[in-house]
Amino acid sequence: MRLFSRKFGSDLIETYRSRIESAEPEQLEVWSERLLTADTPETIFH
């Protein structure tokens, strides 16, 4: 969540907080890799 906030701003993290907190470790790994190249938050979660 810290990396997400740094990239997209702390205002947007609240929109995705519950999804991130409830994700399995494997899913978090996939999302964290997508975060490196994502232009929008939606790119991470699809």
PDBQT receptor file of N, H, CA, C and O in Angstrom, charges set to zero:
ATOM      1  N   MET A   1       0.818  -1.183   0.000  1.00  0.00    +0.000 N 
ATOM      2  CA  MET A   1       0.000   0.000   0.000  1.00  0.00    +0.000 C 
ATOM      3  C   MET A   1       0.865   1.250   0.000  1.00  0.00    +0.000 C 
ATOM      4  O   MET A   1       0.494   2.278  -0.567  1.00  0.00    +0.000 OA
ATOM      5  N   ARG A   2       2.003   1.150   0.632  1.00  0.00    +0.000 N 
ATOM      6  H   ARG A   2       2.305   0.315   1.093  1.00  0.00    +0.000 HD
ATOM      7  CA  ARG A   2       2.907   2.308   0.637  1.00  0.00    +0.000 C 
ATOM      8  C   ARG A   2       3.374   2.631  -0.778  1.00  0.00    +0.000 C 
ATOM      9  O   ARG A   2       3.398   3.799  -1.165  1.00  0.00    +0.000 OA
ATOM     10  N   LEU A   3       3.744   1.623  -1.549  1.00  0.00    +0.000 N 
ATOM     11  H   LEU A   3       3.725   0.674  -1.235  1.00  0.00    +0.000 HD
ATOM     12  CA  LEU A   3       4.194   1.852  -2.925  1.00  0.00    +0.000 C 
ATOM     13  C   LEU A   3       3.055   2.372  -3.798  1.00  0.00    +0.000 C 
ATOM     14  O   LEU A   3       3.251   3.261  -4.626  1.00  0.00    +0.000 OA
ATOM     15  N   PHE A   4       1.886   1.818  -3.606  1.00  0.00    +0.000 N 
ATOM     16  H   PHE A   4       1.727   1.095  -2.933  1.00  0.00    +0.000 HD
ATOM     17  CA  PHE A   4       0.714   2.275  -4.349  1.00  0.00    +0.000 C 
ATOM     18  C   PHE A   4       0.469   3.755  -4.061  1.00  0.00    +0.000 C 
ATOM     19  O   PHE A   4       0.237   4.541  -4.980  1.00  0.00    +0.000 OA
ATOM     20  N   SER A   5       0.520   4.127  -2.794  1.00  0.00    +0.000 N 
ATOM     21  H   SER A   5       0.708   3.488  -2.048  1.00  0.00    +0.000 HD
ATOM     22  CA  SER A   5       0.301   5.523  -2.402  1.00  0.00    +0.000 C 
ATOM     23  C   SER A   5       1.344   6.455  -2.994  1.00  0.00    +0.000 C 
ATOM     24  O   SER A   5       1.027   7.566  -3.420  1.00  0.00    +0.000 OA
ATOM     25  N   ARG A   6       2.573   6.006  -3.017  1.00  0.00    +0.000 N 
ATOM     26  H   ARG A   6       2.831   5.104  -2.671  1.00  0.00    +0.000 HD
ATOM     27  CA  ARG A   6       3.635   6.852  -3.581  1.00  0.00    +0.000 C 
ATOM     28  C   ARG A   6       3.455   7.059  -5.075  1.00  0.00    +0.000 C 
ATOM     29  O   ARG A   6       3.738   8.137  -5.598  1.00  0.00    +0.000 OA
ATOM     30  N   LYS A   7       2.985   6.028  -5.757  1.00  0.00    +0.000 N 
ATOM     31  H   LYS A   7       2.755   5.152  -5.332  1.00  0.00    +0.000 HD
ATOM     32  CA  LYS A   7       2.837   6.129  -7.208  1.00  0.00    +0.000 C 
ATOM     33  C   LYS A   7       1.579   6.895  -7.618  1.00  0.00    +0.000 C 
ATOM     34  O   LYS A   7       1.622   7.722  -8.528  1.00  0.00    +0.000 OA
ATOM     35  N   PHE A   8       0.461   6.620  -6.946  1.00  0.00    +0.000 N 
ATOM     36  H   PHE A   8       0.426   5.948  -6.206  1.00  0.00    +0.000 HD
ATOM     37  CA  PHE A   8      -0.819   7.169  -7.379  1.00  0.00    +0.000 C 
ATOM     38  C   PHE A   8      -1.425   8.183  -6.412  1.00  0.00    +0.000 C 
ATOM     39  O   PHE A   8      -2.469   8.764  -6.710  1.00  0.00    +0.000 OA
ATOM     40  N   GLY A   9      -0.805   8.401  -5.288  1.00  0.00    +0.000 N 
ATOM     41  H   GLY A   9       0.043   7.929  -5.046  1.00  0.00    +0.000 HD
ATOM     42  CA  GLY A   9      -1.325   9.353  -4.314  1.00  0.00    +0.000 C 
ATOM     43  C   GLY A   9      -2.100   8.678  -3.205  1.00  0.00    +0.000 C 
ATOM     44  O   GLY A   9      -2.748   7.652  -3.413  1.00  0.00    +0.000 OA
ATOM     45  N   SER A  10      -2.026   9.256  -2.043  1.00  0.00    +0.000 N 
ATOM     46  H   SER A  10      -1.499  10.089  -1.874  1.00  0.00    +0.000 HD
ATOM     47  CA  SER A  10      -2.657   8.643  -0.869  1.00  0.00    +0.000 C 
ATOM     48  C   SER A  10      -4.180   8.706  -0.923  1.00  0.00    +0.000 C 
ATOM     49  O   SER A  10      -4.844   7.925  -0.241  1.00  0.00    +0.000 OA
ATOM     50  N   ASP A  11      -4.743   9.599  -1.702  1.00  0.00    +0.000 N 
ATOM     51  H   ASP A  11      -4.204  10.233  -2.256  1.00  0.00    +0.000 HD
ATOM     52  CA  ASP A  11      -6.199   9.683  -1.799  1.00  0.00    +0.000 C 
ATOM     53  C   ASP A  11      -6.795   8.428  -2.437  1.00  0.00    +0.000 C 
ATOM     54  O   ASP A  11      -7.871   7.979  -2.041  1.00  0.00    +0.000 OA
ATOM     55  N   LEU A  12      -6.107   7.871  -3.407  1.00  0.00    +0.000 N 
ATOM     56  H   LEU A  12      -5.233   8.236  -3.728  1.00  0.00    +0.000 HD
ATOM     57  CA  LEU A  12      -6.633   6.705  -4.118  1.00  0.00    +0.000 C 
ATOM     58  C   LEU A  12      -6.519   5.408  -3.327  1.00  0.00    +0.000 C 
ATOM     59  O   LEU A  12      -7.268   4.470  -3.597  1.00  0.00    +0.000 OA
ATOM     60  N   ILE A  13      -5.623   5.324  -2.372  1.00  0.00    +0.000 N 
ATOM     61  H   ILE A  13      -5.015   6.086  -2.152  1.00  0.00    +0.000 HD
ATOM     62  CA  ILE A  13      -5.422   4.065  -1.649  1.00  0.00    +0.000 C 
ATOM     63  C   ILE A  13      -6.696   3.628  -0.933  1.00  0.00    +0.000 C 
ATOM     64  O   ILE A  13      -6.958   2.430  -0.830  1.00  0.00    +0.000 OA
ATOM     65  N   GLU A  14      -7.481   4.561  -0.442  1.00  0.00    +0.000 N 
ATOM     66  H   GLU A  14      -7.268   5.535  -0.525  1.00  0.00    +0.000 HD
ATOM     67  CA  GLU A  14      -8.712   4.188   0.274  1.00  0.00    +0.000 C 
ATOM     68  C   GLU A  14      -9.691   3.453  -0.628  1.00  0.00    +0.000 C 
ATOM     69  O   GLU A  14     -10.455   2.611  -0.156  1.00  0.00    +0.000 OA
ATOM     70  N   THR A  15      -9.679   3.756  -1.900  1.00  0.00    +0.000 N 
ATOM     71  H   THR A  15      -9.058   4.440  -2.284  1.00  0.00    +0.000 HD
ATOM     72  CA  THR A  15     -10.552   3.077  -2.859  1.00  0.00    +0.000 C 
ATOM     73  C   THR A  15     -10.208   1.595  -2.961  1.00  0.00    +0.000 C 
ATOM     74  O   THR A  15     -11.089   0.763  -3.177  1.00  0.00    +0.000 OA
ATOM     75  N   TYR A  16      -8.938   1.269  -2.806  1.00  0.00    +0.000 N 
ATOM     76  H   TYR A  16      -8.223   1.945  -2.630  1.00  0.00    +0.000 HD
ATOM     77  CA  TYR A  16      -8.470  -0.103  -3.019  1.00  0.00    +0.000 C 
ATOM     78  C   TYR A  16      -8.028  -0.802  -1.743  1.00  0.00    +0.000 C 
ATOM     79  O   TYR A  16      -7.637  -1.968  -1.798  1.00  0.00    +0.000 OA
ATOM     80  N   ARG A  17      -8.074  -0.135  -0.602  1.00  0.00    +0.000 N 
ATOM     81  H   ARG A  17      -8.391   0.812  -0.558  1.00  0.00    +0.000 HD
ATOM     82  CA  ARG A  17      -7.549  -0.687   0.654  1.00  0.00    +0.000 C 
ATOM     83  C   ARG A  17      -8.124  -2.062   1.002  1.00  0.00    +0.000 C 
ATOM     84  O   ARG A  17      -7.360  -2.987   1.278  1.00  0.00    +0.000 OA
ATOM     85  N   SER A  18      -9.428  -2.215   0.994  1.00  0.00    +0.000 N 
ATOM     86  H   SER A  18     -10.048  -1.464   0.770  1.00  0.00    +0.000 HD
ATOM     87  CA  SER A  18     -10.022  -3.492   1.404  1.00  0.00    +0.000 C 
ATOM     88  C   SER A  18      -9.620  -4.619   0.458  1.00  0.00    +0.000 C 
ATOM     89  O   SER A  18      -9.393  -5.749   0.890  1.00  0.00    +0.000 OA
ATOM     90  N   ARG A  19      -9.536  -4.314  -0.801  1.00  0.00    +0.000 N 
ATOM     91  H   ARG A  19      -9.720  -3.396  -1.152  1.00  0.00    +0.000 HD
ATOM     92  CA  ARG A  19      -9.133  -5.331  -1.785  1.00  0.00    +0.000 C 
ATOM     93  C   ARG A  19      -7.695  -5.777  -1.535  1.00  0.00    +0.000 C 
ATOM     94  O   ARG A  19      -7.395  -6.970  -1.588  1.00  0.00    +0.000 OA
ATOM     95  N   ILE A  20      -6.822  -4.836  -1.268  1.00  0.00    +0.000 N 
ATOM     96  H   ILE A  20      -7.067  -3.867  -1.226  1.00  0.00    +0.000 HD
ATOM     97  CA  ILE A  20      -5.416  -5.149  -1.011  1.00  0.00    +0.000 C 
ATOM     98  C   ILE A  20      -5.260  -5.917   0.298  1.00  0.00    +0.000 C 
ATOM     99  O   ILE A  20      -4.530  -6.906   0.356  1.00  0.00    +0.000 OA
ATOM    100  N   GLU A  21      -5.939  -5.465   1.338  1.00  0.00    +0.000 N 
ATOM    101  H   GLU A  21      -6.531  -4.661   1.291  1.00  0.00    +0.000 HD
ATOM    102  CA  GLU A  21      -5.807  -6.106   2.649  1.00  0.00    +0.000 C 
ATOM    103  C   GLU A  21      -6.359  -7.524   2.674  1.00  0.00    +0.000 C 
ATOM    104  O   GLU A  21      -5.896  -8.346   3.465  1.00  0.00    +0.000 OA
ATOM    105  N   SER A  22      -7.328  -7.829   1.835  1.00  0.00    +0.000 N 
ATOM    106  H   SER A  22      -7.704  -7.162   1.192  1.00  0.00    +0.000 HD
ATOM    107  CA  SER A  22      -7.918  -9.169   1.841  1.00  0.00    +0.000 C 
ATOM    108  C   SER A  22      -7.276 -10.119   0.824  1.00  0.00    +0.000 C 
ATOM    109  O   SER A  22      -7.663 -11.285   0.747  1.00  0.00    +0.000 OA
ATOM    110  N   ALA A  23      -6.323  -9.647   0.062  1.00  0.00    +0.000 N 
ATOM    111  H   ALA A  23      -6.009  -8.700   0.125  1.00  0.00    +0.000 HD
ATOM    112  CA  ALA A  23      -5.696 -10.471  -0.981  1.00  0.00    +0.000 C 
ATOM    113  C   ALA A  23      -4.741 -11.501  -0.394  1.00  0.00    +0.000 C 
ATOM    114  O   ALA A  23      -4.133 -11.287   0.654  1.00  0.00    +0.000 OA
ATOM    115  N   GLU A  24      -4.629 -12.597  -1.078  1.00  0.00    +0.000 N 
ATOM    116  H   GLU A  24      -5.124 -12.772  -1.930  1.00  0.00    +0.000 HD
ATOM    117  CA  GLU A  24      -3.664 -13.641  -0.728  1.00  0.00    +0.000 C 
ATOM    118  C   GLU A  24      -2.260 -13.173  -1.116  1.00  0.00    +0.000 C 
ATOM    119  O   GLU A  24      -2.112 -12.330  -2.000  1.00  0.00    +0.000 OA
ATOM    120  N   PRO A  25      -1.239 -13.710  -0.467  1.00  0.00    +0.000 N 
ATOM    121  CA  PRO A  25       0.136 -13.308  -0.783  1.00  0.00    +0.000 C 
ATOM    122  C   PRO A  25       0.504 -13.452  -2.260  1.00  0.00    +0.000 C 
ATOM    123  O   PRO A  25       1.222 -12.612  -2.804  1.00  0.00    +0.000 OA
ATOM    124  N   GLU A  26       0.021 -14.502  -2.906  1.00  0.00    +0.000 N 
ATOM    125  H   GLU A  26      -0.562 -15.184  -2.465  1.00  0.00    +0.000 HD
ATOM    126  CA  GLU A  26       0.331 -14.710  -4.314  1.00  0.00    +0.000 C 
ATOM    127  C   GLU A  26      -0.244 -13.586  -5.172  1.00  0.00    +0.000 C 
ATOM    128  O   GLU A  26       0.398 -13.122  -6.114  1.00  0.00    +0.000 OA
ATOM    129  N   GLN A  27      -1.454 -13.156  -4.838  1.00  0.00    +0.000 N 
ATOM    130  H   GLN A  27      -1.976 -13.532  -4.073  1.00  0.00    +0.000 HD
ATOM    131  CA  GLN A  27      -2.088 -12.078  -5.593  1.00  0.00    +0.000 C 
ATOM    132  C   GLN A  27      -1.357 -10.766  -5.349  1.00  0.00    +0.000 C 
ATOM    133  O   GLN A  27      -1.186  -9.976  -6.277  1.00  0.00    +0.000 OA
ATOM    134  N   LEU A  28      -0.929 -10.526  -4.135  1.00  0.00    +0.000 N 
ATOM    135  H   LEU A  28      -1.067 -11.168  -3.381  1.00  0.00    +0.000 HD
ATOM    136  CA  LEU A  28      -0.171  -9.313  -3.830  1.00  0.00    +0.000 C 
ATOM    137  C   LEU A  28       1.127  -9.262  -4.626  1.00  0.00    +0.000 C 
ATOM    138  O   LEU A  28       1.557  -8.195  -5.063  1.00  0.00    +0.000 OA
ATOM    139  N   GLU A  29       1.739 -10.411  -4.809  1.00  0.00    +0.000 N 
ATOM    140  H   GLU A  29       1.389 -11.279  -4.455  1.00  0.00    +0.000 HD
ATOM    141  CA  GLU A  29       2.974 -10.463  -5.601  1.00  0.00    +0.000 C 
ATOM    142  C   GLU A  29       2.709 -10.071  -7.055  1.00  0.00    +0.000 C 
ATOM    143  O   GLU A  29       3.472  -9.302  -7.641  1.00  0.00    +0.000 OA
ATOM    144  N   VAL A  30       1.639 -10.592  -7.632  1.00  0.00    +0.000 N 
ATOM    145  H   VAL A  30       1.019 -11.216  -7.157  1.00  0.00    +0.000 HD
ATOM    146  CA  VAL A  30       1.276 -10.251  -9.009  1.00  0.00    +0.000 C 
ATOM    147  C   VAL A  30       1.006  -8.757  -9.117  1.00  0.00    +0.000 C 
ATOM    148  O   VAL A  30       1.506  -8.096 -10.027  1.00  0.00    +0.000 OA
ATOM    149  N   TRP A  31       0.219  -8.228  -8.194  1.00  0.00    +0.000 N 
ATOM    150  H   TRP A  31      -0.187  -8.765  -7.455  1.00  0.00    +0.000 HD
ATOM    151  CA  TRP A  31      -0.111  -6.804  -8.234  1.00  0.00    +0.000 C 
ATOM    152  C   TRP A  31       1.123  -5.935  -8.041  1.00  0.00    +0.000 C 
ATOM    153  O   TRP A  31       1.259  -4.895  -8.686  1.00  0.00    +0.000 OA
ATOM    154  N   SER A  32       2.019  -6.353  -7.159  1.00  0.00    +0.000 N 
ATOM    155  H   SER A  32       1.909  -7.198  -6.635  1.00  0.00    +0.000 HD
ATOM    156  CA  SER A  32       3.223  -5.541  -6.922  1.00  0.00    +0.000 C 
ATOM    157  C   SER A  32       4.100  -5.481  -8.167  1.00  0.00    +0.000 C 
ATOM    158  O   SER A  32       4.732  -4.457  -8.426  1.00  0.00    +0.000 OA
ATOM    159  N   GLU A  33       4.148  -6.556  -8.936  1.00  0.00    +0.000 N 
ATOM    160  H   GLU A  33       3.634  -7.388  -8.726  1.00  0.00    +0.000 HD
ATOM    161  CA  GLU A  33       4.903  -6.535 -10.186  1.00  0.00    +0.000 C 
ATOM    162  C   GLU A  33       4.227  -5.621 -11.213  1.00  0.00    +0.000 C 
ATOM    163  O   GLU A  33       4.906  -4.894 -11.938  1.00  0.00    +0.000 OA
ATOM    164  N   ARG A  34       2.917  -5.657 -11.273  1.00  0.00    +0.000 N 
ATOM    165  H   ARG A  34       2.366  -6.248 -10.683  1.00  0.00    +0.000 HD
ATOM    166  CA  ARG A  34       2.185  -4.790 -12.199  1.00  0.00    +0.000 C 
ATOM    167  C   ARG A  34       2.339  -3.319 -11.827  1.00  0.00    +0.000 C 
ATOM    168  O   ARG A  34       2.330  -2.449 -12.698  1.00  0.00    +0.000 OA
ATOM    169  N   LEU A  35       2.478  -3.048 -10.544  1.00  0.00    +0.000 N 
ATOM    170  H   LEU A  35       2.486  -3.755  -9.837  1.00  0.00    +0.000 HD
ATOM    171  CA  LEU A  35       2.629  -1.673 -10.070  1.00  0.00    +0.000 C 
ATOM    172  C   LEU A  35       3.829  -0.980 -10.708  1.00  0.00    +0.000 C 
ATOM    173  O   LEU A  35       3.814   0.233 -10.915  1.00  0.00    +0.000 OA
ATOM    174  N   LEU A  36       4.852  -1.741 -11.014  1.00  0.00    +0.000 N 
ATOM    175  H   LEU A  36       4.864  -2.727 -10.846  1.00  0.00    +0.000 HD
ATOM    176  CA  LEU A  36       6.071  -1.169 -11.590  1.00  0.00    +0.000 C 
ATOM    177  C   LEU A  36       5.827  -0.499 -12.935  1.00  0.00    +0.000 C 
ATOM    178  O   LEU A  36       6.485   0.489 -13.261  1.00  0.00    +0.000 OA
ATOM    179  N   THR A  37       4.897  -1.019 -13.716  1.00  0.00    +0.000 N 
ATOM    180  H   THR A  37       4.362  -1.822 -13.451  1.00  0.00    +0.000 HD
ATOM    181  CA  THR A  37       4.672  -0.491 -15.062  1.00  0.00    +0.000 C 
ATOM    182  C   THR A  37       3.288   0.112 -15.266  1.00  0.00    +0.000 C 
ATOM    183  O   THR A  37       2.992   0.612 -16.352  1.00  0.00    +0.000 OA
ATOM    184  N   ALA A  38       2.441   0.077 -14.255  1.00  0.00    +0.000 N 
ATOM    185  H   ALA A  38       2.681  -0.329 -13.373  1.00  0.00    +0.000 HD
ATOM    186  CA  ALA A  38       1.062   0.542 -14.383  1.00  0.00    +0.000 C 
ATOM    187  C   ALA A  38       0.984   2.054 -14.566  1.00  0.00    +0.000 C 
ATOM    188  O   ALA A  38       1.686   2.817 -13.902  1.00  0.00    +0.000 OA
ATOM    189  N   ASP A  39       0.118   2.462 -15.478  1.00  0.00    +0.000 N 
ATOM    190  H   ASP A  39      -0.452   1.843 -16.018  1.00  0.00    +0.000 HD
ATOM    191  CA  ASP A  39      -0.153   3.886 -15.673  1.00  0.00    +0.000 C 
ATOM    192  C   ASP A  39      -1.342   4.344 -14.832  1.00  0.00    +0.000 C 
ATOM    193  O   ASP A  39      -1.460   5.523 -14.498  1.00  0.00    +0.000 OA
ATOM    194  N   THR A  40      -2.219   3.402 -14.495  1.00  0.00    +0.000 N 
ATOM    195  H   THR A  40      -2.123   2.445 -14.766  1.00  0.00    +0.000 HD
ATOM    196  CA  THR A  40      -3.404   3.697 -13.690  1.00  0.00    +0.000 C 
ATOM    197  C   THR A  40      -3.599   2.565 -12.677  1.00  0.00    +0.000 C 
ATOM    198  O   THR A  40      -3.110   1.457 -12.898  1.00  0.00    +0.000 OA
ATOM    199  N   PRO A  41      -4.297   2.820 -11.585  1.00  0.00    +0.000 N 
ATOM    200  CA  PRO A  41      -4.556   1.749 -10.631  1.00  0.00    +0.000 C 
ATOM    201  C   PRO A  41      -5.341   0.587 -11.250  1.00  0.00    +0.000 C 
ATOM    202  O   PRO A  41      -5.115  -0.571 -10.899  1.00  0.00    +0.000 OA
ATOM    203  N   GLU A  42      -6.248   0.889 -12.155  1.00  0.00    +0.000 N 
ATOM    204  H   GLU A  42      -6.432   1.830 -12.441  1.00  0.00    +0.000 HD
ATOM    205  CA  GLU A  42      -7.035  -0.168 -12.785  1.00  0.00    +0.000 C 
ATOM    206  C   GLU A  42      -6.161  -1.179 -13.506  1.00  0.00    +0.000 C 
ATOM    207  O   GLU A  42      -6.509  -2.358 -13.582  1.00  0.00    +0.000 OA
ATOM    208  N   THR A  43      -5.034  -0.733 -14.035  1.00  0.00    +0.000 N 
ATOM    209  H   THR A  43      -4.752   0.225 -13.974  1.00  0.00    +0.000 HD
ATOM    210  CA  THR A  43      -4.113  -1.625 -14.725  1.00  0.00    +0.000 C 
ATOM    211  C   THR A  43      -3.566  -2.692 -13.786  1.00  0.00    +0.000 C 
ATOM    212  O   THR A  43      -3.286  -3.811 -14.217  1.00  0.00    +0.000 OA
ATOM    213  N   ILE A  44      -3.417  -2.367 -12.543  1.00  0.00    +0.000 N 
ATOM    214  H   ILE A  44      -3.645  -1.458 -12.194  1.00  0.00    +0.000 HD
ATOM    215  CA  ILE A  44      -2.863  -3.302 -11.562  1.00  0.00    +0.000 C 
ATOM    216  C   ILE A  44      -3.847  -4.438 -11.283  1.00  0.00    +0.000 C 
ATOM    217  O   ILE A  44      -3.446  -5.599 -11.200  1.00  0.00    +0.000 OA
ATOM    218  N   PHE A  45      -5.115  -4.113 -11.139  1.00  0.00    +0.000 N 
ATOM    219  H   PHE A  45      -5.440  -3.170 -11.206  1.00  0.00    +0.000 HD
ATOM    220  CA  PHE A  45      -6.101  -5.069 -10.656  1.00  0.00    +0.000 C 
ATOM    221  C   PHE A  45      -6.835  -5.835 -11.738  1.00  0.00    +0.000 C 
ATOM    222  O   PHE A  45      -7.726  -6.626 -11.427  1.00  0.00    +0.000 OA
ATOM    223  N   HIS A  46      -6.488  -5.626 -13.003  1.00  0.00    +0.000 N 
ATOM    224  H   HIS A  46      -5.765  -4.984 -13.255  1.00  0.00    +0.000 HD
ATOM    225  CA  HIS A  46      -7.173  -6.360 -14.094  1.00  0.00    +0.000 C 
ATOM    226  C   HIS A  46      -6.226  -7.287 -14.790  1.00  0.00    +0.000 C 
ATOM    227  O   HIS A  46      -6.618  -7.982 -15.727  1.00  0.00    +0.000 OA
TER     228      HIS A  46
